[in-house]
């Protein structure tokens, strides 16, 4: 099950971010900054923050945002983080998140693989038709 994050989920997101940080040497979280930023992001119209649950327990999260290019008027929806707890990888959690995003966000999607945690992320993005451009994956998902 997926739910939109609420203010009450800030601690849960930070807990999972700490887990991700322990798995990936590429991330270093500033807990104070994260604690201050997340509440405004949850209320913002430009961010999408999802919590994935199994049996009412959080097993992953997604943070993404809208971004207007600085050099033209293109708007892209990009990922900031997608994390699934190790015990729930290969159980369809990331697929649930991606299905929701592809179904509901009708614009260019641009996602990257930067944490180096889960090698199956390339397969996940490929499954949805993303084209690899370096380490960034893009899907044109315009409204038909």
KOLZA-455037 format. One record per residue (C-alpha): residue in one letter; chain; y, z, x. Coordinates in pm, whole numbers. Layout:
<pts>
{a,A,{Y,Z,X}}
...
</pts>
This chain:
<pts>
{x,A,{0,0,0}}
{x,A,{355,-73,113}}
{x,A,{666,110,11}}
{x,A,{1031,77,97}}
{x,A,{1133,357,330}}
{x,A,{1338,641,186}}
{x,A,{1549,902,360}}
{x,A,{1251,1137,342}}
{x,A,{1053,894,563}}
{x,A,{1282,919,868}}
{x,A,{1064,1186,1034}}
{x,A,{748,984,970}}
{x,A,{900,671,1124}}
{x,A,{1014,867,1429}}
{x,A,{665,1017,1466}}
{x,A,{508,670,1461}}
{x,A,{773,540,1702}}
{x,A,{675,817,1944}}
{x,A,{313,700,1916}}
{x,A,{421,343,1989}}
{x,A,{631,462,2281}}
{x,A,{327,638,2430}}
{x,A,{130,311,2408}}
{x,A,{395,79,2545}}
{x,A,{588,125,2869}}
{x,A,{849,-118,2732}}
{x,A,{993,123,2478}}
{x,A,{1195,436,2537}}
{x,A,{1323,599,2222}}
{x,A,{1638,807,2201}}
{x,A,{1537,1046,1920}}
{x,A,{1894,1157,1851}}
{x,A,{2021,800,1817}}
{x,A,{1718,697,1611}}
{x,A,{1762,998,1380}}
{x,A,{2126,908,1332}}
{x,A,{2069,532,1286}}
{x,A,{1770,523,1051}}
{x,A,{1937,680,743}}
{x,A,{2214,418,743}}
{x,A,{1963,140,808}}
{x,A,{1750,254,512}}
{x,A,{2056,232,284}}
{x,A,{2178,-99,428}}
{x,A,{2138,-432,250}}
{x,A,{2077,-605,584}}
{x,A,{1768,-404,686}}
{x,A,{1419,-399,542}}
{x,A,{1218,-93,637}}
{x,A,{864,-61,506}}
{x,A,{602,211,535}}
{x,A,{235,108,516}}
{x,A,{4,370,366}}
{x,A,{-365,414,318}}
{x,A,{-475,693,84}}
{x,A,{-116,828,78}}
{x,A,{-103,862,459}}
{x,A,{141,658,669}}
{x,A,{-46,416,896}}
{x,A,{229,180,1006}}
{x,A,{584,67,958}}
{x,A,{808,-237,979}}
{x,A,{1179,-266,1052}}
{x,A,{1354,-601,1019}}
{x,A,{1707,-722,961}}
{x,A,{1925,-1016,867}}
{x,A,{2127,-1162,1150}}
{x,A,{2393,-1432,1141}}
{x,A,{2400,-1646,1452}}
{x,A,{2716,-1602,1655}}
{x,A,{2738,-1978,1720}}
{x,A,{2691,-2113,1364}}
{x,A,{2637,-1990,1008}}
{x,A,{2257,-1973,1021}}
{x,A,{2110,-1649,896}}
{x,A,{1772,-1540,1028}}
{x,A,{1551,-1250,929}}
{x,A,{1405,-1096,1241}}
{x,A,{1175,-810,1321}}
{x,A,{1287,-506,1512}}
{x,A,{950,-331,1507}}
{x,A,{610,-368,1352}}
{x,A,{370,-89,1438}}
{x,A,{25,-1,1309}}
{x,A,{-153,312,1423}}
{x,A,{-453,230,1647}}
{x,A,{-718,357,1404}}
{x,A,{-587,119,1137}}
{x,A,{-556,-198,1341}}
{x,A,{-780,-483,1230}}
{x,A,{-792,-324,883}}
{x,A,{-541,-557,714}}
{x,A,{-233,-335,746}}
{x,A,{-30,-589,946}}
{x,A,{-148,-864,711}}
{x,A,{-22,-664,412}}
{x,A,{317,-628,582}}
{x,A,{337,-997,677}}
{x,A,{221,-1111,330}}
{x,A,{502,-910,174}}
{x,A,{766,-1044,412}}
{x,A,{660,-1408,386}}
{x,A,{643,-1379,6}}
{x,A,{979,-1207,-42}}
{x,A,{1211,-1311,242}}
{x,A,{1296,-1674,174}}
{x,A,{1472,-1779,493}}
{x,A,{1397,-1843,858}}
{x,A,{1179,-1569,1000}}
{x,A,{1189,-1498,1371}}
{x,A,{953,-1239,1516}}
{x,A,{878,-1148,1874}}
{x,A,{596,-979,2061}}
{x,A,{755,-744,2309}}
{x,A,{564,-418,2312}}
{x,A,{250,-559,2471}}
{x,A,{37,-318,2269}}
{x,A,{-175,-540,2050}}
{x,A,{-292,-879,2172}}
{x,A,{-387,-986,1819}}
{x,A,{-19,-1017,1721}}
{x,A,{-20,-1380,1838}}
{x,A,{-309,-1452,1601}}
{x,A,{-129,-1274,1319}}
{x,A,{187,-1482,1360}}
{x,A,{-13,-1802,1404}}
{x,A,{-194,-1729,1077}}
{x,A,{142,-1757,897}}
{x,A,{246,-2078,1069}}
{x,A,{491,-1937,1323}}
{x,A,{564,-2170,1613}}
{x,A,{560,-2007,1953}}
{x,A,{885,-2043,2144}}
{x,A,{837,-1830,2455}}
{x,A,{766,-1483,2321}}
{x,A,{943,-1543,1990}}
{x,A,{764,-1672,1682}}
{x,A,{956,-1856,1413}}
{x,A,{864,-1957,1057}}
{x,A,{1089,-2170,840}}
{x,A,{1037,-2007,503}}
{x,A,{1301,-2175,284}}
{x,A,{1298,-2155,-94}}
{x,A,{1133,-2467,-236}}
</pts>
